[in-house]
């Protein structure tokens, strides 16, 4: 039955995963959202600093410095998380333009130009408001980048450009080539803004937010996240990397961390638990599938091969790298390990998110870099209970993997004994008697 299921996965899901991974728009979104990581780390780090006076008290030099320089310390947050939609638009257009081999400065400037047409709003005194340039404009930025670059590519194919004579410097000719394209792109997005305001009465970010609200809002439900994590573990078990989900999940994570930081700055309750930091620290605790249980089981094994695999896999697992145990034990495509890896990995990995949802664990406000288990979870929310949650995950995964590992260990020993019994003897009986008489150790 497992062989049939494996064949079904390879026949149906593997081609789909490859197509998704190679689809130009989804690949550009995935690469563009990964490029947002430094901004989310920087923004969430500086968002924590203003909270320090409440933690350590105000009557000390550190707190006084923070309170006296609040404006400049808020600036990195405003210019990173606060403009995440604009940066996403630029990065996605860069990657999509690179796919088409277009003039990259043209792709970035055209998409930025188009994005500002769709999201710009102004105060009565003419000041540009930044609200739609951040998380509210993230999905608008994604679609605008794709639309602007596709228009640029179409103009290129139809030769809607101004050709300069030979001998003109390349940067000059490229700029003049963009004039008709800029008019077309600008005109298209001006019309979109006009229709949006006069037909729907709102700018595109508000329209898209309402349209995507069911999808985005579903990730505030831990049961939906559990189902997603189950799918991730399933495809991972069959050798399909979880990155195929990132064009969908990553924008939601970025939106949520930005809204969490904004809520923290405003002194409001933190709304979301599903962020990149929380997913890495809890669902990715020691790697997808929470495989530290298998690592520890291997280290405790009497089988020398398994013991060595466990020892080699331990240190990488502490930093979320579990390929050594996935392919060394192995876990990937091993029917015995299907239940602990897929079901156990999804349930145990989502458990802390249930705790966040019900208010028993603080929600994340920081997407830390990979700093190792336990510390990473603590840094996401500054709650010491995150360390306890990780410890509970550790105990549960050892208890879950151990019985399945014992089955795998017994099968490996039985197979080895069978091979020893069936191994061919290259000596005749007379030759064996002669060797026995010689009394040689070998």
C-alpha positions in Angstrom: 0.0 0.0 0.0 2.9 2.4 0.8 4.5 1.6 -2.5 1.2 2.6 -4.3 1.0 5.8 -2.3 4.6 6.6 -3.1 4.0 6.0 -6.8 0.9 8.2 -6.6 2.8 11.1 -5.0 5.6 10.8 -7.5 3.2 10.7 -10.4 0.8 13.5 -9.3 2.5 15.8 -6.8 6.2 15.8 -7.9 5.4 17.2 -11.4 3.2 19.8 -9.8 5.9 20.8 -7.3 8.4 21.2 -10.1 6.1 23.3 -12.2 5.3 25.5 -9.2 9.0 25.8 -8.3 9.9 26.8 -11.9 6.9 29.0 -12.7 8.4 32.4 -13.4 6.0 34.5 -11.4 5.9 32.3 -8.3 9.7 32.0 -8.4 10.0 35.8 -8.6 7.7 36.1 -5.6 9.6 33.5 -3.6 12.9 35.1 -4.3 11.6 38.6 -3.7 10.1 37.6 -0.3 13.3 35.9 0.8 15.1 39.2 0.0 12.7 40.8 2.6 14.4 38.8 5.5 17.0 41.5 6.4 14.3 44.2 6.6 12.0 42.1 8.8 14.9 41.2 11.1 16.1 44.9 11.3 12.6 46.2 11.8 11.6 43.7 14.5 14.9 44.2 16.3 14.5 48.0 16.6 10.8 47.6 17.4 11.8 45.8 20.6 14.2 48.6 21.8 11.4 51.0 22.8 9.9 48.3 25.1 13.1 48.0 27.1 12.3 50.9 29.6 9.2 49.0 30.6 11.3 45.8 31.2 14.2 47.3 33.1 12.7 50.5 34.5 13.1 54.1 33.4 15.6 55.3 36.0 18.8 54.2 34.3 21.0 55.6 31.6 19.9 53.0 28.9 16.2 53.7 29.4 16.8 57.4 29.4 18.8 57.2 26.2 15.9 55.2 24.6 13.2 57.6 25.7 15.2 60.7 24.7 15.9 59.3 21.2 12.6 57.6 20.5 12.1 59.3 17.2 15.4 58.2 15.6 15.1 54.7 17.1 11.6 54.4 15.5 13.1 55.4 12.1 14.6 51.9 11.2 11.2 50.4 11.8 9.4 52.9 9.7 11.9 52.6 6.9 12.0 48.8 6.9 8.7 47.2 8.0 6.9 50.4 7.2 7.9 50.3 3.5 7.9 46.5 3.1 5.3 46.7 0.3 7.5 49.0 -1.7 10.6 46.8 -1.2 8.7 43.7 -2.2 7.6 45.3 -5.4 11.2 46.3 -6.3 12.7 42.9 -5.4 10.0 40.8 -7.3 10.3 43.0 -10.4 14.1 42.5 -10.2 13.8 38.8 -10.2 11.1 38.6 -12.9 13.0 41.0 -15.1 16.1 38.9 -14.7 14.1 35.9 -15.9 13.2 37.8 -19.0 16.7 39.2 -19.5 15.3 42.7 -19.4 17.0 45.9 -18.4 16.9 45.6 -14.7 17.0 49.3 -13.7 14.0 49.8 -16.0 12.1 46.9 -14.4 12.6 48.2 -10.9 11.8 51.9 -11.7 8.8 51.0 -13.8 7.3 48.7 -11.2 8.0 51.3 -8.4 6.4 54.0 -10.6 3.3 51.8 -11.1 3.1 50.8 -7.5 3.1 54.4 -6.3 0.2 55.2 -8.7 -1.9 52.5 -7.1 -1.2 53.1 -3.4 -0.3 56.8 -3.0 -2.6 58.8 -0.8 -2.0 62.3 0.6 -2.9 64.4 3.6 -4.7 67.8 3.0 -1.4 69.6 3.1 0.0 67.3 0.3 2.2 65.1 2.4 2.5 61.5 1.2 1.0 59.0 3.6 3.1 55.8 4.2 0.3 53.5 5.3 -0.2 51.7 2.0 3.6 51.4 1.4 3.9 48.8 4.2 2.1 45.6 5.0 -1.2 46.9 3.7 0.3 47.4 0.2 2.3 44.1 0.1 -0.1 42.1 -2.1 -0.6 45.2 -4.3 3.2 45.5 -4.7 3.5 41.8 -5.7 0.8 42.1 -8.4 2.1 45.4 -9.6 5.6 44.1 -10.0 4.4 41.2 -12.1 2.1 43.5 -14.2 4.6 46.2 -14.9 7.4 43.8 -15.9 5.0 41.8 -18.1 4.0 45.0 -19.8 7.7 45.9 -20.3 8.4 42.5 -21.7 5.4 42.8 -24.1 6.6 46.2 -25.3 10.0 44.7 -25.9 8.6 41.9 -28.0 6.4 44.3 -30.0 9.4 46.6 -30.5 7.6 49.5 -28.9 10.8 51.3 -28.2 12.9 54.1 -29.5 16.1 52.9 -31.2 19.1 55.1 -30.9 21.9 55.2 -33.5 25.0 53.0 -33.0 27.7 54.7 -31.0 25.3 56.2 -28.5 26.3 55.0 -25.0 24.4 51.9 -23.8 22.9 53.6 -20.7 21.6 56.5 -22.8 20.0 54.2 -25.4 18.4 52.0 -22.7 16.9 55.1 -21.1 15.4 56.3 -24.5 14.1 52.8 -25.2 12.1 53.0 -22.0 10.2 56.2 -23.0 7.3 54.5 -24.8 7.2 51.7 -22.2 7.0 54.2 -19.4 4.1 55.9 -21.1 2.2 52.6 -21.6 2.9 51.4 -18.0 2.1 54.8 -16.5 -1.1 55.1 -18.5 -2.2 51.6 -17.6 -1.8 52.1 -13.9 -3.3 55.6 -13.9 -6.5 54.0 -15.5 -6.4 51.3 -12.8 -6.3 53.9 -10.1 -9.1 55.9 -11.7 -11.3 52.8 -12.0 -10.5 51.7 -8.5 -11.5 55.1 -6.9 -14.5 55.9 -9.1 -16.0 52.4 -9.3 -15.1 50.8 -5.9 -14.4 54.0 -4.0 -11.1 52.7 -2.6 -7.5 52.3 -3.6 -6.3 48.8 -4.7 -4.7 47.9 -1.4 -8.0 48.1 0.5 -9.8 46.2 -2.3 -7.2 43.4 -2.3 -7.2 43.2 1.5 -10.9 42.6 1.5 -10.6 40.1 -1.4 -7.8 38.1 0.2 -9.1 38.4 3.8 -10.5 34.8 3.9 -7.1 33.4 2.8 -5.0 35.6 5.0 -7.4 35.4 8.0 -7.4 31.6 7.8 -3.8 31.5 9.0 -4.9 33.0 12.3 -6.6 29.7 12.9 -4.2 27.1 14.4 -6.2 24.2 12.8 -5.6 25.7 9.3 -1.8 26.0 10.2 -1.8 22.4 11.4 -3.4 21.3 8.0 -0.8 23.3 6.1 2.1 21.9 8.2 0.7 18.4 7.6 0.9 19.1 3.8 4.4 20.4 4.2 5.6 17.3 6.1 3.9 15.0 3.6 5.6 16.5 0.5 8.9 16.8 2.4 8.7 13.1 3.2 8.6 12.3 -0.5 11.6 14.5 -1.3 9.7 17.7 -2.4 11.1 20.7 -0.6 8.7 22.8 1.4 9.8 25.9 -0.5 7.1 25.1 -3.0 4.6 26.6 -0.5 6.6 29.8 0.2 5.0 32.0 -2.6 1.8 31.6 -0.6 3.0 31.4 3.0 5.8 33.9 2.9 3.7 37.0 2.0 1.3 36.2 4.8 4.1 35.8 7.3 5.6 39.1 6.3 2.2 40.8 6.6 1.7 39.3 10.0 5.0 40.2 11.5 4.6 43.8 10.2 1.2 44.0 11.8 2.5 42.5 15.1 5.3 45.1 15.2 2.8 47.9 14.5 0.5 46.7 17.2 3.4 46.5 19.7 4.4 50.1 18.9 0.9 51.2 19.4 0.6 49.4 22.7 -2.1 47.1 21.4 -2.5 43.3 21.8 -0.4 41.3 19.3 -2.8 39.9 16.8 -1.0 37.1 14.9 1.0 33.9 15.8 1.9 32.7 12.3 5.2 34.4 11.4 8.5 33.2 9.9 10.2 33.4 13.2 7.5 31.3 15.0 7.4 28.8 12.2 11.2 28.4 12.2 11.5 28.2 16.0 8.6 25.8 16.6 7.5 24.0 13.5 11.1 23.9 12.3 12.5 23.0 15.8 15.6 21.0 14.9 14.3 20.8 11.3 11.1 19.9 9.5 9.4 16.9 11.2 11.0 17.7 14.6 13.6 14.9 13.8 15.7 15.4 17.0 13.7 12.5 18.4 15.2 10.2 15.7 18.7 11.7 16.3 18.5 10.9 20.0 17.1 7.4 19.3 20.1 6.8 17.0 22.6 8.0 19.5 21.2 5.6 22.1 21.2 2.7 19.7 23.5 -0.3 20.2 23.8 -0.5 16.4 27.2 1.2 15.5 25.9 2.5 12.2 22.9 4.2 13.7 24.9 5.5 16.6 27.4 7.1 14.3 24.5 8.7 12.2 23.0 10.1 15.4 26.3 11.6 16.5 27.0 13.2 13.1 23.4 14.6 12.9 23.2 16.1 16.4 25.1 19.4 16.0 23.4 20.4 12.6 20.0 19.6 14.1 20.6 22.1 16.9 20.6 24.8 14.1 17.6 23.4 12.2 19.6 21.4 9.7 18.3 17.9 9.6 19.4 16.6 6.2 22.0 14.3 7.8 19.3 12.3 9.7 16.7 12.6 6.9 19.0 10.8 4.4 21.2 9.0 6.9 18.7 7.0 9.0 16.9 7.3 6.5 13.6 9.0 7.2 12.8 10.2 3.7 10.7 7.5 1.9 11.0 5.2 4.9 7.5 3.7 5.5 8.3 3.1 9.2 9.0 6.8 9.7 6.0 8.1 7.9 3.8 8.5 11.0 6.3 10.2 13.4 7.7 12.5 10.6 4.4 13.5 9.0 1.8 13.3 11.7 4.2 13.9 14.7 6.1 16.6 12.9 2.9 18.5 12.0 1.2 18.1 15.4 4.2 18.7 17.7 5.4 21.5 15.4 2.1 23.3 15.6 1.6 22.8 19.4 3.2 26.1 20.5 1.1 28.0 17.9 -2.0 26.6 19.6 -0.6 27.9 22.9 -0.1 31.3 21.3 -3.6 31.3 19.9 -5.1 30.6 23.3 -3.0 33.1 25.1 -0.8 30.7 27.0 2.3 31.8 25.1 3.3 35.3 23.9 2.9 36.0 20.2 6.0 36.8 18.1 7.3 40.2 17.4 10.7 39.3 16.0 12.0 37.2 13.2 15.4 36.2 14.5 18.2 34.7 12.3 19.1 31.1 12.8 20.7 31.1 16.3 20.0 27.6 17.4 17.2 25.8 19.2 15.6 27.2 22.4 17.3 30.6 21.9 15.5 31.2 18.6 12.1 30.5 20.2 12.8 32.8 23.1 13.9 35.6 20.7 10.7 35.5 18.7 8.6 36.8 21.6 10.9 37.3 24.6 8.7 34.9 26.6 10.6 32.4 28.8 7.7 30.0 28.3 8.9 29.5 24.7 11.9 27.6 26.1 9.5 25.4 28.1 7.4 24.8 24.9 10.6 23.7 23.0 11.5 21.4 25.9 8.0 19.8 25.7 8.5 19.4 22.0 11.8 17.7 22.6 10.3 15.2 25.1 7.3 14.4 22.9 9.4 13.9 19.8 11.7 11.4 21.6 8.8 9.5 22.9 7.2 9.4 19.5 10.2 8.5 17.4 11.6 5.9 19.8 9.2 3.0 19.2 9.3 3.5 15.4 13.1 3.6 15.5 13.2 0.4 17.5 11.2 -1.3 14.7 13.6 0.0 12.1 16.6 -1.1 14.3 15.3 -4.6 14.6 14.7 -4.8 10.9 18.2 -3.7 10.2 19.7 -6.3 12.6 17.5 -9.0 11.1 18.6 -8.1 7.6 22.3 -8.1 8.6 21.9 -11.6 10.2 20.1 -12.9 7.1 22.9 -11.6 4.9 25.5 -13.3 7.2 23.7 -16.6 7.0 23.2 -16.5 3.2 26.8 -15.3 2.4 28.6 -17.7 0.2 31.6 -19.7 1.6 34.4 -19.6 -1.0 36.3 -22.5 0.7 35.6 -26.3 0.3 35.3 -28.5 3.3 38.9 -29.8 2.9 40.2 -26.2 2.6 38.3 -25.2 5.8 39.9 -28.2 7.6 43.3 -27.1 6.5 42.7 -23.5 7.7 41.5 -24.8 11.0 44.7 -26.9 11.4 46.8 -23.8 10.7 45.1 -22.0 13.6 45.1 -18.6 11.8 43.3 -15.7 13.5 41.7 -14.4 10.3 
